[in-house]
Amino acid sequence: MTRPTAWVLLHDLERTGVPIALARLARWQATADAGSPALDLHVVAGRDGPVRIDLERSGAAVVALGPRVGRTLAGTVAAGLAQSGRAPSAAAVRGIEWRRRLRPLPSPDVVLVQGAGAWALWQAVRPALPAGCRTVVHLHELAVALSRSLPTDALAPLLHAADRVLAVCAPVADLARAAGAERVELVPGTAEEPVPGPTPAPGSRPGSLAGPVLLGMGAPSWRKGTDRFVAVAHELRRRHPEVASRWIGGAPSGSEAWAVGADLATAWDPPTDAPWDDVGPPAVLAITSREDPLPLVALEAGLRGIAVVATPTGGLPALLADGRGLVVDGWDLPAFAAAVGRCFEDPGATEARTAALRRHVAAHHAAAVVGPRWLAALLG
């Protein structure tokens, strides 16, 4: 029996939330039903990146329309047209090139727009889609990220054209409804249980830190609130000088380095495929984001017994409710630092919160729980 073909469109294949969320569901699909995937997945990304390997290992075919760094010839021409004020011509050049690259792919039965960043790809391929091809939109963005991913007047037409609209958390679903989506289904991110095996001793990786650690993760940015993280670390050090601070995901650069204060005593670890390898209690994950729908690191921390203190953004208040974590106003940095301090001061209460978070993540964010909903939306 021929499997339905799905094209999955996404902006890039970097090791960030939207591509990783897709890779985890693709991996679940590859192993579900006795290893007989229900969908023939073809991933189309605007830019290449390290998540390509994860997708290909899960049996997905991957087409990257642009390199990870730099541009193709068509991309260079399109960029020049856009910079000269000829945006429609730029879109036409990109569309012609992208459709040419996708001609060898099997005709899709469904197209999944994985994140608002894939809007330009969807616009380009839509004219070539066969009659009867369904469109599913999976939104992963809150207001600021949406405004940076597609034109402000483009969201409503995208949602109107979709047969199904999915959202990673309730606040994202609310934005979709406000833009005109009649029905929105919650399909959140997933987390995978740590693979059993020998665990390196904390501090064994070059550049890592042993002992109590205040931990941040992600690409340093305004949206991730890296400047807030450093301010919290500075305030925390007044009361708990034994607690080190560490950010995994790269160091801020340029004007961001100046704004963040990278000269303070925070260790900046580069991005890695295994950020949790030598992290364990006593550590506290501080999510100081100004805007974050449902960061996967919060789910991953939950499965590893790491306490989470977060700002009230996206789906984090719901995730950490009922004693599963601490949520503090991101503008009240002394209160945030005090909440982190309590995690170190009262290990009994912290252990109760982390145990509750682990149970919640296992029950609601395992791929075996989320995957069937995602697959049902694609299969129609």
C-alpha positions as CSV (number, residue, x, y, z in Angstrom):
1,M,0.0,0.0,0.0
2,T,1.4,3.4,-1.0
3,R,2.0,5.8,1.9
4,P,0.7,9.4,1.6
5,T,3.5,11.8,0.8
6,A,4.0,14.8,3.0
7,W,6.1,17.9,2.2
8,V,7.3,19.6,5.4
9,L,8.4,23.2,4.8
10,L,10.6,25.0,7.3
11,H,12.9,28.0,7.4
12,D,16.1,26.3,8.2
13,L,17.7,23.2,9.8
14,E,19.6,24.9,12.6
15,R,19.5,23.2,16.1
16,T,16.7,25.4,17.3
17,G,13.2,24.7,18.6
18,V,11.2,24.4,15.3
19,P,13.5,22.0,13.5
20,I,14.2,19.9,16.6
21,A,10.5,19.6,17.3
22,L,10.0,18.2,13.8
23,A,13.0,15.9,14.0
24,R,11.6,14.3,17.2
25,L,8.2,13.7,15.7
26,A,9.9,12.3,12.5
27,R,11.9,9.9,14.7
28,W,8.8,8.8,16.5
29,Q,7.0,8.2,13.2
30,A,9.9,6.1,12.0
31,T,9.7,3.7,14.9
32,A,5.9,3.7,15.5
33,D,3.7,0.9,14.1
34,A,6.5,-1.7,14.1
35,G,8.8,0.5,12.0
36,S,6.3,1.1,9.2
37,P,5.9,4.9,9.0
38,A,2.5,6.1,8.0
39,L,3.9,9.0,5.9
40,D,6.6,9.4,3.3
41,L,8.3,12.6,4.7
42,H,10.1,15.0,2.4
43,V,11.5,18.0,4.3
44,V,12.1,21.2,2.4
45,A,14.2,23.8,4.2
46,G,15.3,27.3,3.2
47,R,18.7,26.8,4.7
48,D,20.8,23.7,5.5
49,G,21.9,22.9,9.0
50,P,22.8,20.2,11.5
51,V,19.3,18.9,12.0
52,R,19.4,17.5,8.5
53,I,21.3,14.5,9.9
54,D,18.6,13.8,12.5
55,L,15.9,13.9,9.9
56,E,17.7,11.7,7.4
57,R,18.4,9.1,10.1
58,S,14.6,9.0,10.7
59,G,14.1,8.1,7.0
60,A,13.0,11.6,5.8
61,A,14.3,12.9,2.5
62,V,15.7,16.4,2.9
63,V,16.1,19.2,0.4
64,A,18.0,22.3,1.5
65,L,17.3,25.1,-0.9
66,G,20.2,27.2,0.4
67,P,23.5,26.6,2.1
68,R,23.9,27.1,5.9
69,V,26.1,30.1,5.2
70,G,26.0,32.4,2.2
71,R,23.5,32.3,-0.7
72,T,22.9,30.5,-4.0
73,L,23.2,32.5,-7.2
74,A,19.4,32.9,-7.3
75,G,19.4,33.9,-3.7
76,T,22.0,36.6,-4.4
77,V,19.9,38.0,-7.3
78,A,16.8,37.9,-5.2
79,A,18.5,39.7,-2.3
80,G,19.7,42.4,-4.7
81,L,16.2,42.9,-6.1
82,A,14.8,43.1,-2.6
83,Q,17.3,45.7,-1.4
84,S,16.6,47.8,-4.4
85,G,12.9,47.9,-3.5
86,R,11.7,45.3,-6.0
87,A,10.3,42.8,-3.5
88,P,7.8,41.1,-5.9
89,S,10.6,40.5,-8.4
90,A,12.7,39.0,-5.7
91,A,9.9,36.7,-4.6
92,A,9.4,35.7,-8.3
93,V,13.1,34.8,-8.7
94,R,13.2,32.8,-5.5
95,G,9.9,31.0,-6.4
96,I,11.1,30.0,-9.9
97,E,14.4,28.6,-8.5
98,W,12.7,26.8,-5.5
99,R,10.0,25.2,-7.7
100,R,12.7,24.0,-10.1
101,R,14.6,22.3,-7.3
102,L,11.5,20.6,-6.0
103,R,10.3,19.1,-9.4
104,P,12.0,15.7,-8.7
105,L,10.0,15.2,-5.5
106,P,6.9,13.0,-5.5
107,S,3.7,15.0,-5.6
108,P,2.5,15.7,-2.1
109,D,-0.8,14.7,-0.5
110,V,-0.3,17.2,2.3
111,V,2.0,20.1,3.0
112,L,3.0,21.0,6.5
113,V,4.1,24.6,7.1
114,Q,6.4,24.0,10.1
115,G,6.5,27.4,11.8
116,A,5.7,30.9,10.4
117,G,9.2,31.2,9.1
118,A,8.3,28.8,6.3
119,W,5.7,31.2,4.9
120,A,7.9,32.4,2.0
121,L,8.5,28.8,1.0
122,W,4.7,28.0,1.1
123,Q,4.0,31.1,-1.0
124,A,6.5,29.9,-3.6
125,V,5.4,26.2,-3.8
126,R,1.6,26.8,-3.5
127,P,1.0,27.5,-7.2
128,A,2.6,24.1,-8.1
129,L,0.7,22.0,-5.6
130,P,-1.7,19.4,-7.0
131,A,-5.4,19.7,-6.7
132,G,-6.7,18.2,-3.5
133,C,-3.4,18.7,-1.6
134,R,-4.1,19.6,2.0
135,T,-2.3,22.3,4.0
136,V,-1.5,22.0,7.7
137,V,0.0,25.0,9.5
138,H,1.9,24.3,12.8
139,L,2.6,27.6,14.6
140,H,5.5,27.9,17.0
141,E,5.7,31.7,17.4
142,L,4.3,34.4,19.7
143,A,3.7,38.0,18.6
144,V,7.2,39.4,18.1
145,A,8.5,36.2,16.4
146,L,5.4,36.2,14.1
147,S,6.0,39.8,13.1
148,R,9.6,38.9,12.2
149,S,8.7,35.8,10.3
150,L,6.1,37.0,7.8
151,P,4.3,40.2,6.8
152,T,1.7,41.4,9.2
153,D,-1.1,41.0,6.7
154,A,0.0,37.5,5.6
155,L,-0.9,35.5,8.7
156,A,-4.7,35.6,8.2
157,P,-4.6,34.4,4.6
158,L,-2.2,31.6,5.5
159,L,-4.5,30.3,8.3
160,H,-7.5,30.7,6.0
161,A,-5.9,28.5,3.4
162,A,-5.0,25.8,5.9
163,D,-7.1,22.7,6.3
164,R,-5.8,22.3,9.9
165,V,-4.1,24.7,12.2
166,L,-1.8,23.4,15.1
167,A,-0.2,25.4,17.9
168,V,2.5,24.5,20.4
169,C,0.8,26.2,23.3
170,A,-2.4,28.0,24.3
171,P,-1.1,31.5,23.9
172,V,0.0,30.7,20.3
173,A,-3.4,29.2,19.7
174,D,-5.1,32.4,21.0
175,L,-3.0,34.4,18.5
176,A,-4.1,32.1,15.7
177,R,-7.8,32.5,16.6
178,A,-7.4,36.3,16.8
179,A,-6.0,36.1,13.2
180,G,-9.1,34.2,12.0
181,A,-8.4,30.5,12.5
182,E,-11.7,28.9,13.4
183,R,-10.3,25.7,14.9
184,V,-6.8,25.3,16.5
185,E,-5.4,22.1,17.9
186,L,-2.7,22.0,20.5
187,V,0.3,19.9,19.4
188,P,3.1,20.8,21.8
189,G,6.8,20.1,21.7
190,T,8.2,16.8,22.9
191,A,11.1,15.7,25.1
192,E,12.9,12.4,24.9
193,E,14.0,10.4,27.9
194,P,17.7,10.6,28.5
195,V,19.5,7.5,27.1
196,P,20.8,5.3,29.9
197,G,24.5,5.0,30.1
198,P,27.6,6.3,31.9
199,T,27.2,10.0,32.9
200,P,30.3,12.2,32.8
201,A,31.1,13.8,36.1
202,P,30.0,17.4,36.3
203,G,32.9,19.6,35.2
204,S,34.5,16.9,33.1
205,R,33.8,18.6,29.8
206,P,36.3,21.3,28.8
207,G,35.0,24.7,29.8
208,S,32.2,23.3,32.0
209,L,31.5,24.0,35.6
210,A,31.3,21.7,38.6
211,G,29.1,22.3,41.7
212,P,25.9,24.3,41.9
213,V,25.2,26.0,38.6
214,L,22.7,28.6,37.3
215,L,22.1,27.4,33.7
216,G,20.8,29.2,30.6
217,M,20.4,27.7,27.1
218,G,19.8,28.9,23.6
219,A,21.2,31.3,21.1
220,P,22.0,34.6,23.0
221,S,19.5,37.2,21.9
222,W,17.0,39.9,23.1
223,R,14.2,37.4,22.8
224,K,15.9,34.8,24.9
225,G,16.7,37.5,27.5
226,T,20.4,36.7,27.8
227,D,20.9,40.2,29.3
228,R,18.4,39.3,32.0
229,F,20.2,36.0,32.7
230,V,23.5,37.8,33.4
231,A,21.8,40.3,35.6
232,V,20.1,37.5,37.6
233,A,23.5,35.7,37.9
234,H,25.1,38.9,39.2
235,E,22.4,39.4,41.8
236,L,22.5,35.7,42.8
237,R,26.2,35.9,43.4
238,R,25.6,38.4,46.1
239,R,23.8,35.8,48.2
240,H,25.2,32.6,46.8
241,P,28.8,33.2,45.7
242,E,29.3,29.4,45.5
243,V,26.8,29.2,42.5
244,A,28.5,29.5,39.1
245,S,26.6,30.7,36.0
246,R,26.8,29.1,32.6
247,W,25.1,29.7,29.3
248,I,25.1,26.9,26.7
249,G,24.5,28.0,23.1
250,G,27.2,30.5,22.2
251,A,28.5,33.8,23.5
252,P,26.9,37.1,22.7
253,S,28.7,39.2,20.1
254,G,28.8,42.7,18.7
255,S,26.4,45.1,20.3
256,E,24.7,42.3,22.1
257,A,27.9,41.5,24.0
258,W,28.1,45.1,25.2
259,A,24.4,45.1,26.2
260,V,24.7,41.7,28.0
261,G,27.9,42.4,29.8
262,A,29.8,39.3,28.6
263,D,32.8,40.3,30.7
264,L,30.9,39.2,33.8
265,A,31.7,35.8,35.3
266,T,29.4,33.7,33.2
267,A,30.9,30.8,31.2
268,W,29.7,30.9,27.6
269,D,29.7,27.4,26.1
270,P,29.3,26.9,22.3
271,P,26.3,25.2,20.8
272,T,26.4,21.5,21.2
273,D,24.3,18.4,20.2
274,A,24.4,17.2,23.8
275,P,24.0,20.2,26.1
276,W,22.9,18.0,29.1
277,D,25.8,15.6,29.0
278,D,27.4,16.8,32.2
279,V,24.6,18.8,33.8
280,G,22.7,17.5,36.7
281,P,21.5,18.5,40.2
282,P,22.4,20.8,41.8
283,A,21.6,23.0,38.8
284,V,18.8,25.4,38.1
285,L,17.6,26.2,34.6
286,A,16.7,29.9,34.3
287,I,14.5,30.8,31.4
288,T,14.7,34.6,31.3
289,S,13.1,35.0,27.9
290,R,11.1,38.0,26.9
291,E,9.1,35.8,24.5
292,D,9.2,32.0,24.2
293,P,6.2,29.9,23.3
294,L,7.3,26.6,25.0
295,P,11.1,26.1,25.0
296,L,12.1,22.5,24.6
297,V,14.8,23.0,27.2
298,A,12.2,23.3,29.9
299,L,10.8,19.9,29.0
300,E,14.3,18.4,28.8
301,A,15.2,19.8,32.2
302,G,12.0,18.2,33.6
303,L,13.0,14.8,32.5
304,R,16.4,15.2,34.1
305,G,15.4,16.4,37.5
306,I,16.6,20.0,36.9
307,A,14.7,22.7,38.6
308,V,13.2,25.4,36.3
309,V,12.6,29.1,37.1
310,A,11.0,31.0,34.3
311,T,9.4,34.2,33.1
312,P,5.6,34.1,32.4
313,T,5.8,33.8,28.7
314,G,4.0,31.4,26.3
315,G,3.2,28.0,27.7
316,L,5.7,28.2,30.6
317,P,3.1,29.3,33.3
318,A,0.9,26.3,32.5
319,L,3.9,23.9,32.3
320,L,5.2,25.0,35.7
321,A,1.9,25.4,37.5
322,D,0.7,23.3,40.4
323,G,4.1,23.2,42.1
324,R,6.1,22.0,39.1
325,G,8.4,25.0,38.9
326,L,8.7,28.7,39.7
327,V,7.4,31.6,37.5
328,V,8.6,35.1,38.3
329,D,8.1,38.4,36.5
330,G,11.0,38.9,34.2
331,W,11.3,42.6,35.1
332,D,11.8,41.9,38.8
333,L,15.3,40.6,38.6
334,P,15.9,40.5,42.4
335,A,12.8,38.4,42.8
336,F,13.9,36.1,40.0
337,A,17.4,35.7,41.7
338,A,15.7,35.1,45.0
339,A,13.6,32.3,43.4
340,V,16.7,30.7,42.0
341,G,18.3,31.0,45.4
342,R,15.4,29.2,47.1
343,C,16.0,26.2,44.8
344,F,19.5,25.8,46.2
345,E,18.5,26.7,49.8
346,D,15.6,24.2,50.1
347,P,16.6,21.0,48.3
348,G,13.6,19.1,49.6
349,A,11.0,21.5,48.1
350,T,13.1,21.7,44.9
351,E,13.1,17.9,44.6
352,A,9.3,17.8,45.0
353,R,8.9,20.3,42.2
354,T,11.3,18.5,39.9
355,A,9.5,15.2,40.5
356,A,6.2,16.8,39.7
357,L,7.6,18.3,36.5
358,R,9.1,15.0,35.4
359,R,5.7,13.3,35.8
360,H,3.9,16.0,33.9
361,V,6.4,16.0,31.0
362,A,6.3,12.2,30.7
363,A,2.5,12.2,30.7
364,H,1.9,15.1,28.3
365,H,5.1,15.7,26.2
366,A,6.4,12.3,25.3
367,A,6.5,11.7,21.5
368,A,4.3,8.7,22.0
369,V,1.6,11.0,23.4
370,V,2.0,14.0,21.0
371,G,2.9,12.0,17.9
372,P,-0.5,10.5,17.2
373,R,-2.2,13.9,17.3
374,W,0.4,15.3,14.9
375,L,0.0,12.4,12.6
376,A,-3.8,12.5,12.6
377,A,-3.7,16.1,11.6
378,L,-1.4,15.3,8.6
379,L,-3.4,12.3,7.5
380,G,-6.6,14.2,7.7
